[in-house]
Amino acid sequence: MLVAACDKDILGKTIRHGELELEVKKTFYHEEECGVEELIAALKEATVANLMGNRVVDAAIEHGFVDEDNVRDINGIKHAQIVLVEP
């Protein structure tokens, strides 16, 4: 299951840093709005996740889904991806 989540305030924006350009597209990230509890519940079921935004990524770090060392900072905005690899 894929979970794509972003902070509401960056939805629809383009984040740039050097040659890197990342569009936070509504067509990818916005199916429905949710709170932290719903995000964490979805991440518990996820096999892949794409997380964009400081609040979303910080929640994933706080709940043990993302290691802070694996977070990318793109012009002050956190980005993390999760891929579940089962043994």
Backbone atoms as SQL, in Angstrom:
CREATE TABLE atoms (id INTEGER PRIMARY KEY, chain TEXT, resi INTEGER, resn TEXT, atom TEXT, x REAL, y REAL, z REAL);
INSERT INTO atoms VALUES
  (1, 'A', 1, 'MET', 'N', 0.841, -1.168, 0.000),
  (2, 'A', 1, 'MET', 'CA', 0.000, 0.000, 0.000),
  (3, 'A', 1, 'MET', 'C', 0.895, 1.243, 0.000),
  (4, 'A', 2, 'LEU', 'N', 0.597, 2.167, -0.862),
  (5, 'A', 2, 'LEU', 'CA', 1.321, 3.435, -0.961),
  (6, 'A', 2, 'LEU', 'C', 0.623, 4.495, -0.129),
  (7, 'A', 3, 'VAL', 'N', 1.392, 5.188, 0.686),
  (8, 'A', 3, 'VAL', 'CA', 0.904, 6.349, 1.419),
  (9, 'A', 3, 'VAL', 'C', 1.694, 7.553, 0.931),
  (10, 'A', 4, 'ALA', 'N', 0.993, 8.560, 0.442),
  (11, 'A', 4, 'ALA', 'CA', 1.614, 9.820, 0.042),
  (12, 'A', 4, 'ALA', 'C', 0.989, 10.906, 0.897),
  (13, 'A', 5, 'ALA', 'N', 1.825, 11.631, 1.637),
  (14, 'A', 5, 'ALA', 'CA', 1.306, 12.658, 2.537),
  (15, 'A', 5, 'ALA', 'C', 2.216, 13.875, 2.510),
  (16, 'A', 6, 'CYS', 'N', 1.581, 15.037, 2.608),
  (17, 'A', 6, 'CYS', 'CA', 2.355, 16.286, 2.661),
  (18, 'A', 6, 'CYS', 'C', 1.660, 17.262, 3.594),
  (19, 'A', 7, 'ASP', 'N', 2.433, 18.256, 4.020),
  (20, 'A', 7, 'ASP', 'CA', 1.854, 19.331, 4.812),
  (21, 'A', 7, 'ASP', 'C', 0.912, 20.150, 3.932),
  (22, 'A', 8, 'LYS', 'N', -0.197, 20.551, 4.491),
  (23, 'A', 8, 'LYS', 'CA', -1.213, 21.296, 3.740),
  (24, 'A', 8, 'LYS', 'C', -0.667, 22.590, 3.131),
  (25, 'A', 9, 'ASP', 'N', 0.237, 23.264, 3.844),
  (26, 'A', 9, 'ASP', 'CA', 0.712, 24.571, 3.379),
  (27, 'A', 9, 'ASP', 'C', 1.654, 24.503, 2.175),
  (28, 'A', 10, 'ILE', 'N', 2.147, 23.307, 1.818),
  (29, 'A', 10, 'ILE', 'CA', 3.011, 23.203, 0.633),
  (30, 'A', 10, 'ILE', 'C', 2.320, 22.512, -0.538),
  (31, 'A', 11, 'LEU', 'N', 1.092, 22.073, -0.339),
  (32, 'A', 11, 'LEU', 'CA', 0.344, 21.402, -1.396),
  (33, 'A', 11, 'LEU', 'C', 0.155, 22.340, -2.587),
  (34, 'A', 12, 'GLY', 'N', 0.535, 21.880, -3.756),
  (35, 'A', 12, 'GLY', 'CA', 0.406, 22.674, -4.971),
  (36, 'A', 12, 'GLY', 'C', 1.605, 23.550, -5.271),
  (37, 'A', 13, 'LYS', 'N', 2.606, 23.534, -4.410),
  (38, 'A', 13, 'LYS', 'CA', 3.795, 24.373, -4.606),
  (39, 'A', 13, 'LYS', 'C', 4.928, 23.583, -5.253),
  (40, 'A', 14, 'THR', 'N', 5.891, 24.304, -5.776),
  (41, 'A', 14, 'THR', 'CA', 7.105, 23.707, -6.307),
  (42, 'A', 14, 'THR', 'C', 8.257, 24.098, -5.399),
  (43, 'A', 15, 'ILE', 'N', 8.985, 23.089, -4.932),
  (44, 'A', 15, 'ILE', 'CA', 10.122, 23.303, -4.040),
  (45, 'A', 15, 'ILE', 'C', 11.388, 23.202, -4.890),
  (46, 'A', 16, 'ARG', 'N', 12.252, 24.213, -4.785),
  (47, 'A', 16, 'ARG', 'CA', 13.485, 24.232, -5.575),
  (48, 'A', 16, 'ARG', 'C', 14.695, 24.353, -4.666),
  (49, 'A', 17, 'HIS', 'N', 15.753, 23.643, -5.065),
  (50, 'A', 17, 'HIS', 'CA', 17.039, 23.756, -4.388),
  (51, 'A', 17, 'HIS', 'C', 18.111, 23.404, -5.417),
  (52, 'A', 18, 'GLY', 'N', 18.842, 24.412, -5.859),
  (53, 'A', 18, 'GLY', 'CA', 19.824, 24.180, -6.921),
  (54, 'A', 18, 'GLY', 'C', 19.116, 23.690, -8.166),
  (55, 'A', 19, 'GLU', 'N', 19.590, 22.583, -8.705),
  (56, 'A', 19, 'GLU', 'CA', 18.978, 22.017, -9.916),
  (57, 'A', 19, 'GLU', 'C', 17.777, 21.129, -9.608),
  (58, 'A', 20, 'LEU', 'N', 17.567, 20.825, -8.330),
  (59, 'A', 20, 'LEU', 'CA', 16.452, 19.974, -7.926),
  (60, 'A', 20, 'LEU', 'C', 15.165, 20.780, -7.892),
  (61, 'A', 21, 'GLU', 'N', 14.127, 20.234, -8.507),
  (62, 'A', 21, 'GLU', 'CA', 12.811, 20.864, -8.512),
  (63, 'A', 21, 'GLU', 'C', 11.783, 19.775, -8.249),
  (64, 'A', 22, 'LEU', 'N', 10.983, 19.967, -7.206),
  (65, 'A', 22, 'LEU', 'CA', 9.998, 18.964, -6.827),
  (66, 'A', 22, 'LEU', 'C', 8.633, 19.619, -6.717),
  (67, 'A', 23, 'GLU', 'N', 7.690, 19.130, -7.505),
  (68, 'A', 23, 'GLU', 'CA', 6.321, 19.641, -7.456),
  (69, 'A', 23, 'GLU', 'C', 5.520, 18.833, -6.441),
  (70, 'A', 24, 'VAL', 'N', 4.864, 19.518, -5.546),
  (71, 'A', 24, 'VAL', 'CA', 4.010, 18.869, -4.555),
  (72, 'A', 24, 'VAL', 'C', 2.598, 18.902, -5.149),
  (73, 'A', 25, 'LYS', 'N', 2.349, 17.961, -6.057),
  (74, 'A', 25, 'LYS', 'CA', 1.129, 17.967, -6.862),
  (75, 'A', 25, 'LYS', 'C', -0.096, 17.494, -6.088),
  (76, 'A', 26, 'LYS', 'N', -1.185, 18.215, -6.291),
  (77, 'A', 26, 'LYS', 'CA', -2.456, 17.827, -5.686),
  (78, 'A', 26, 'LYS', 'C', -2.918, 16.474, -6.219),
  (79, 'A', 27, 'THR', 'N', -2.610, 16.176, -7.469),
  (80, 'A', 27, 'THR', 'CA', -3.042, 14.904, -8.046),
  (81, 'A', 27, 'THR', 'C', -2.350, 13.715, -7.398),
  (82, 'A', 28, 'PHE', 'N', -1.199, 13.927, -6.778),
  (83, 'A', 28, 'PHE', 'CA', -0.480, 12.838, -6.108),
  (84, 'A', 28, 'PHE', 'C', -0.751, 12.810, -4.609),
  (85, 'A', 29, 'TYR', 'N', -0.718, 13.968, -3.968),
  (86, 'A', 29, 'TYR', 'CA', -0.776, 14.027, -2.516),
  (87, 'A', 29, 'TYR', 'C', -2.165, 14.248, -1.931),
  (88, 'A', 30, 'HIS', 'N', -3.125, 14.710, -2.697),
  (89, 'A', 30, 'HIS', 'CA', -4.373, 15.150, -2.067),
  (90, 'A', 30, 'HIS', 'C', -5.567, 14.295, -2.464),
  (91, 'A', 31, 'GLU', 'N', -5.755, 13.223, -1.729),
  (92, 'A', 31, 'GLU', 'CA', -7.001, 12.472, -1.862),
  (93, 'A', 31, 'GLU', 'C', -7.948, 12.911, -0.757),
  (94, 'A', 32, 'GLU', 'N', -7.391, 13.070, 0.441),
  (95, 'A', 32, 'GLU', 'CA', -8.182, 13.550, 1.566),
  (96, 'A', 32, 'GLU', 'C', -7.255, 14.149, 2.615),
  (97, 'A', 33, 'GLU', 'N', -7.804, 15.035, 3.437),
  (98, 'A', 33, 'GLU', 'CA', -7.042, 15.608, 4.536),
  (99, 'A', 33, 'GLU', 'C', -7.162, 14.692, 5.738),
  (100, 'A', 34, 'CYS', 'N', -6.096, 14.647, 6.534),
  (101, 'A', 34, 'CYS', 'CA', -6.144, 13.824, 7.736),
  (102, 'A', 34, 'CYS', 'C', -5.247, 14.423, 8.808),
  (103, 'A', 35, 'GLY', 'N', -5.429, 13.951, 10.008),
  (104, 'A', 35, 'GLY', 'CA', -4.604, 14.376, 11.123),
  (105, 'A', 35, 'GLY', 'C', -3.469, 13.393, 11.354),
  (106, 'A', 36, 'VAL', 'N', -2.692, 13.656, 12.373),
  (107, 'A', 36, 'VAL', 'CA', -1.531, 12.817, 12.674),
  (108, 'A', 36, 'VAL', 'C', -1.958, 11.374, 12.978),
  (109, 'A', 37, 'GLU', 'N', -3.039, 11.202, 13.709),
  (110, 'A', 37, 'GLU', 'CA', -3.482, 9.852, 14.068),
  (111, 'A', 37, 'GLU', 'C', -3.791, 9.019, 12.825),
  (112, 'A', 38, 'GLU', 'N', -4.471, 9.636, 11.870),
  (113, 'A', 38, 'GLU', 'CA', -4.799, 8.921, 10.625),
  (114, 'A', 38, 'GLU', 'C', -3.541, 8.640, 9.801),
  (115, 'A', 39, 'LEU', 'N', -2.613, 9.592, 9.800),
  (116, 'A', 39, 'LEU', 'CA', -1.353, 9.375, 9.085),
  (117, 'A', 39, 'LEU', 'C', -0.608, 8.184, 9.670),
  (118, 'A', 40, 'ILE', 'N', -0.484, 8.134, 10.975),
  (119, 'A', 40, 'ILE', 'CA', 0.239, 7.038, 11.631),
  (120, 'A', 40, 'ILE', 'C', -0.457, 5.706, 11.379),
  (121, 'A', 41, 'ALA', 'N', -1.768, 5.681, 11.431),
  (122, 'A', 41, 'ALA', 'CA', -2.512, 4.445, 11.145),
  (123, 'A', 41, 'ALA', 'C', -2.246, 3.982, 9.713),
  (124, 'A', 42, 'ALA', 'N', -2.221, 4.921, 8.768),
  (125, 'A', 42, 'ALA', 'CA', -1.945, 4.567, 7.373),
  (126, 'A', 42, 'ALA', 'C', -0.513, 4.064, 7.214),
  (127, 'A', 43, 'LEU', 'N', 0.447, 4.707, 7.883),
  (128, 'A', 43, 'LEU', 'CA', 1.843, 4.273, 7.775),
  (129, 'A', 43, 'LEU', 'C', 2.040, 2.867, 8.340),
  (130, 'A', 44, 'LYS', 'N', 1.243, 2.484, 9.327),
  (131, 'A', 44, 'LYS', 'CA', 1.333, 1.126, 9.875),
  (132, 'A', 44, 'LYS', 'C', 0.956, 0.078, 8.839),
  (133, 'A', 45, 'GLU', 'N', 0.147, 0.454, 7.863),
  (134, 'A', 45, 'GLU', 'CA', -0.292, -0.462, 6.809),
  (135, 'A', 45, 'GLU', 'C', 0.532, -0.329, 5.524),
  (136, 'A', 46, 'ALA', 'N', 1.363, 0.699, 5.451),
  (137, 'A', 46, 'ALA', 'CA', 2.069, 1.028, 4.204),
  (138, 'A', 46, 'ALA', 'C', 3.217, 0.073, 3.909),
  (139, 'A', 47, 'THR', 'N', 3.430, -0.157, 2.624),
  (140, 'A', 47, 'THR', 'CA', 4.640, -0.834, 2.166),
  (141, 'A', 47, 'THR', 'C', 5.580, 0.179, 1.514),
  (142, 'A', 48, 'VAL', 'N', 5.015, 1.297, 1.056),
  (143, 'A', 48, 'VAL', 'CA', 5.780, 2.392, 0.462),
  (144, 'A', 48, 'VAL', 'C', 5.131, 3.694, 0.925),
  (145, 'A', 49, 'ALA', 'N', 5.975, 4.691, 1.250),
  (146, 'A', 49, 'ALA', 'CA', 5.434, 5.996, 1.627),
  (147, 'A', 49, 'ALA', 'C', 6.313, 7.096, 1.068),
  (148, 'A', 50, 'ASN', 'N', 5.669, 8.172, 0.660),
  (149, 'A', 50, 'ASN', 'CA', 6.346, 9.372, 0.181),
  (150, 'A', 50, 'ASN', 'C', 5.826, 10.515, 1.034),
  (151, 'A', 51, 'LEU', 'N', 6.708, 11.105, 1.829),
  (152, 'A', 51, 'LEU', 'CA', 6.310, 12.107, 2.810),
  (153, 'A', 51, 'LEU', 'C', 7.024, 13.415, 2.524),
  (154, 'A', 52, 'MET', 'N', 6.251, 14.495, 2.484),
  (155, 'A', 52, 'MET', 'CA', 6.801, 15.806, 2.144),
  (156, 'A', 52, 'MET', 'C', 6.273, 16.835, 3.129),
  (157, 'A', 53, 'GLY', 'N', 7.177, 17.559, 3.762),
  (158, 'A', 53, 'GLY', 'CA', 6.774, 18.609, 4.689),
  (159, 'A', 53, 'GLY', 'C', 7.292, 18.342, 6.081),
  (160, 'A', 54, 'ASN', 'N', 7.612, 19.395, 6.794),
  (161, 'A', 54, 'ASN', 'CA', 8.233, 19.265, 8.112),
  (162, 'A', 54, 'ASN', 'C', 7.323, 18.594, 9.134),
  (163, 'A', 55, 'ARG', 'N', 6.050, 18.933, 9.169),
  (164, 'A', 55, 'ARG', 'CA', 5.140, 18.333, 10.157),
  (165, 'A', 55, 'ARG', 'C', 4.910, 16.848, 9.875),
  (166, 'A', 56, 'VAL', 'N', 4.684, 16.506, 8.625),
  (167, 'A', 56, 'VAL', 'CA', 4.429, 15.108, 8.254),
  (168, 'A', 56, 'VAL', 'C', 5.662, 14.253, 8.535),
  (169, 'A', 57, 'VAL', 'N', 6.824, 14.715, 8.122),
  (170, 'A', 57, 'VAL', 'CA', 8.051, 13.941, 8.324),
  (171, 'A', 57, 'VAL', 'C', 8.390, 13.858, 9.811),
  (172, 'A', 58, 'ASP', 'N', 8.232, 14.949, 10.546),
  (173, 'A', 58, 'ASP', 'CA', 8.501, 14.914, 11.990),
  (174, 'A', 58, 'ASP', 'C', 7.596, 13.912, 12.697),
  (175, 'A', 59, 'ALA', 'N', 6.343, 13.810, 12.295),
  (176, 'A', 59, 'ALA', 'CA', 5.430, 12.827, 12.893),
  (177, 'A', 59, 'ALA', 'C', 5.906, 11.408, 12.593),
  (178, 'A', 60, 'ALA', 'N', 6.365, 11.167, 11.376),
  (179, 'A', 60, 'ALA', 'CA', 6.872, 9.840, 11.003),
  (180, 'A', 60, 'ALA', 'C', 8.139, 9.501, 11.787),
  (181, 'A', 61, 'ILE', 'N', 8.986, 10.488, 12.019),
  (182, 'A', 61, 'ILE', 'CA', 10.195, 10.278, 12.830),
  (183, 'A', 61, 'ILE', 'C', 9.795, 9.959, 14.272),
  (184, 'A', 62, 'GLU', 'N', 8.901, 10.777, 14.825),
  (185, 'A', 62, 'GLU', 'CA', 8.475, 10.620, 16.216),
  (186, 'A', 62, 'GLU', 'C', 7.888, 9.244, 16.491),
  (187, 'A', 63, 'HIS', 'N', 7.204, 8.670, 15.489),
  (188, 'A', 63, 'HIS', 'CA', 6.553, 7.372, 15.670),
  (189, 'A', 63, 'HIS', 'C', 7.395, 6.208, 15.149),
  (190, 'A', 64, 'GLY', 'N', 8.652, 6.476, 14.809),
  (191, 'A', 64, 'GLY', 'CA', 9.579, 5.405, 14.470),
  (192, 'A', 64, 'GLY', 'C', 9.524, 4.862, 13.052),
  (193, 'A', 65, 'PHE', 'N', 8.862, 5.569, 12.147),
  (194, 'A', 65, 'PHE', 'CA', 8.784, 5.107, 10.766),
  (195, 'A', 65, 'PHE', 'C', 9.965, 5.571, 9.914),
  (196, 'A', 66, 'VAL', 'N', 10.588, 6.672, 10.322),
  (197, 'A', 66, 'VAL', 'CA', 11.676, 7.268, 9.559),
  (198, 'A', 66, 'VAL', 'C', 12.829, 7.569, 10.506),
  (199, 'A', 67, 'ASP', 'N', 14.042, 7.240, 10.068),
  (200, 'A', 67, 'ASP', 'CA', 15.246, 7.613, 10.789),
  (201, 'A', 67, 'ASP', 'C', 15.645, 9.013, 10.333),
  (202, 'A', 68, 'GLU', 'N', 15.861, 9.899, 11.273),
  (203, 'A', 68, 'GLU', 'CA', 16.171, 11.293, 10.947),
  (204, 'A', 68, 'GLU', 'C', 17.386, 11.421, 10.025),
  (205, 'A', 69, 'ASP', 'N', 18.307, 10.479, 10.092),
  (206, 'A', 69, 'ASP', 'CA', 19.489, 10.506, 9.227),
  (207, 'A', 69, 'ASP', 'C', 19.142, 10.264, 7.759),
  (208, 'A', 70, 'ASN', 'N', 17.951, 9.758, 7.496),
  (209, 'A', 70, 'ASN', 'CA', 17.532, 9.452, 6.126),
  (210, 'A', 70, 'ASN', 'C', 16.570, 10.485, 5.547),
  (211, 'A', 71, 'VAL', 'N', 16.472, 11.625, 6.190),
  (212, 'A', 71, 'VAL', 'CA', 15.576, 12.688, 5.736),
  (213, 'A', 71, 'VAL', 'C', 16.364, 13.653, 4.862),
  (214, 'A', 72, 'ARG', 'N', 15.777, 14.012, 3.756),
  (215, 'A', 72, 'ARG', 'CA', 16.399, 14.990, 2.858),
  (216, 'A', 72, 'ARG', 'C', 15.777, 16.356, 3.118),
  (217, 'A', 73, 'ASP', 'N', 16.609, 17.369, 3.180),
  (218, 'A', 73, 'ASP', 'CA', 16.147, 18.736, 3.348),
  (219, 'A', 73, 'ASP', 'C', 16.219, 19.420, 1.992),
  (220, 'A', 74, 'ILE', 'N', 15.092, 19.862, 1.507),
  (221, 'A', 74, 'ILE', 'CA', 15.022, 20.546, 0.214),
  (222, 'A', 74, 'ILE', 'C', 14.580, 21.970, 0.476),
  (223, 'A', 75, 'ASN', 'N', 15.557, 22.850, 0.521),
  (224, 'A', 75, 'ASN', 'CA', 15.302, 24.274, 0.763),
  (225, 'A', 75, 'ASN', 'C', 14.473, 24.504, 2.025),
  (226, 'A', 76, 'GLY', 'N', 14.820, 23.770, 3.098),
  (227, 'A', 76, 'GLY', 'CA', 14.144, 23.937, 4.376),
  (228, 'A', 76, 'GLY', 'C', 12.906, 23.085, 4.570),
  (229, 'A', 77, 'ILE', 'N', 12.572, 22.264, 3.582),
  (230, 'A', 77, 'ILE', 'CA', 11.385, 21.402, 3.675),
  (231, 'A', 77, 'ILE', 'C', 11.852, 19.943, 3.690),
  (232, 'A', 78, 'LYS', 'N', 11.383, 19.210, 4.697),
  (233, 'A', 78, 'LYS', 'CA', 11.799, 17.812, 4.849),
  (234, 'A', 78, 'LYS', 'C', 11.065, 16.895, 3.863),
  (235, 'A', 79, 'HIS', 'N', 11.818, 15.901, 3.379),
  (236, 'A', 79, 'HIS', 'CA', 11.269, 14.889, 2.478),
  (237, 'A', 79, 'HIS', 'C', 11.821, 13.531, 2.889),
  (238, 'A', 80, 'ALA', 'N', 10.949, 12.534, 2.952),
  (239, 'A', 80, 'ALA', 'CA', 11.382, 11.181, 3.300),
  (240, 'A', 80, 'ALA', 'C', 10.572, 10.170, 2.499),
  (241, 'A', 81, 'GLN', 'N', 11.223, 9.061, 2.202),
  (242, 'A', 81, 'GLN', 'CA', 10.546, 7.955, 1.535),
  (243, 'A', 81, 'GLN', 'C', 10.768, 6.708, 2.374),
  (244, 'A', 82, 'ILE', 'N', 9.749, 5.861, 2.391),
  (245, 'A', 82, 'ILE', 'CA', 9.807, 4.608, 3.148),
  (246, 'A', 82, 'ILE', 'C', 9.521, 3.470, 2.175),
  (247, 'A', 83, 'VAL', 'N', 10.338, 2.446, 2.232),
  (248, 'A', 83, 'VAL', 'CA', 10.093, 1.224, 1.474),
  (249, 'A', 83, 'VAL', 'C', 10.256, 0.064, 2.456),
  (250, 'A', 84, 'LEU', 'N', 9.189, -0.682, 2.653),
  (251, 'A', 84, 'LEU', 'CA', 9.231, -1.805, 3.566),
  (252, 'A', 84, 'LEU', 'C', 9.886, -2.985, 2.863),
  (253, 'A', 85, 'VAL', 'N', 10.965, -3.469, 3.452),
  (254, 'A', 85, 'VAL', 'CA', 11.665, -4.626, 2.921),
  (255, 'A', 85, 'VAL', 'C', 11.509, -5.732, 3.944),
  (256, 'A', 86, 'GLU', 'N', 10.779, -6.761, 3.561),
  (257, 'A', 86, 'GLU', 'CA', 10.569, -7.869, 4.481),
  (258, 'A', 86, 'GLU', 'C', 11.665, -8.904, 4.293),
  (259, 'A', 87, 'PRO', 'N', 12.098, -9.515, 5.398),
  (260, 'A', 87, 'PRO', 'CA', 13.178, -10.523, 5.322),
  (261, 'A', 87, 'PRO', 'C', 12.781, -11.753, 4.556);
